[in-house]
Amino acid sequence: MSMQNHLNELERRHSALNREIEKELVHPSSDEVKVTELKRKKLLLKDEIAKLRCAPKTLH
């Protein structure tokens, strides 16, 4: 998998988590533990995306 494809997949997963968090928060009986875990996963993905964007490009 190329670096760009990997980055695109991480961004897709980040967006999906964001939608899932929003969906969970709409429910009056939303599970705070679940929301917190989803937010933690989203933050980890955001950090990984940032690292990949800042990583020096290697020459092939």
C-alpha positions in Angstrom: 0.0 0.0 0.0 1.4 3.4 -0.9 1.8 6.1 1.6 -1.0 8.2 0.0 -3.3 5.2 0.0 -2.6 4.6 3.7 -3.2 8.2 4.5 -6.4 8.2 2.6 -7.6 5.1 4.5 -6.7 6.7 7.9 -8.6 9.8 6.9 -11.6 7.7 5.9 -11.6 5.9 9.2 -11.2 9.2 11.0 -14.3 10.6 9.2 -16.3 7.4 10.0 -15.5 7.7 13.7 -16.6 11.3 13.6 -19.9 10.3 12.1 -20.3 7.5 14.6 -19.6 9.9 17.5 -22.2 12.3 16.2 -24.7 9.5 15.7 -24.1 8.3 19.3 -24.5 11.8 20.8 -27.9 12.3 19.1 -29.4 9.5 21.2 -30.8 10.7 24.6 -29.3 7.6 26.2 -25.9 7.8 24.7 -23.2 5.7 26.3 -20.5 8.1 27.7 -18.0 5.3 27.9 -18.5 4.4 24.3 -18.3 8.0 23.2 -15.1 8.5 25.1 -13.6 5.4 23.5 -14.6 6.5 20.0 -13.1 10.0 20.7 -9.8 8.3 21.9 -9.6 6.2 18.7 -10.3 9.3 16.6 -7.5 11.2 18.3 -5.1 8.4 17.8 -5.9 8.4 14.1 -5.5 12.1 13.9 -2.1 11.8 15.5 -1.0 9.1 13.1 -2.3 11.2 10.1 -0.3 14.2 11.4 2.9 12.1 11.7 2.6 10.8 8.2 2.0 14.2 6.8 5.1 15.5 8.5 7.3 12.6 7.7 10.1 13.3 5.3 9.5 11.9 1.8 11.9 9.1 0.9 13.4 8.8 -2.5 13.0 5.6 -4.5 
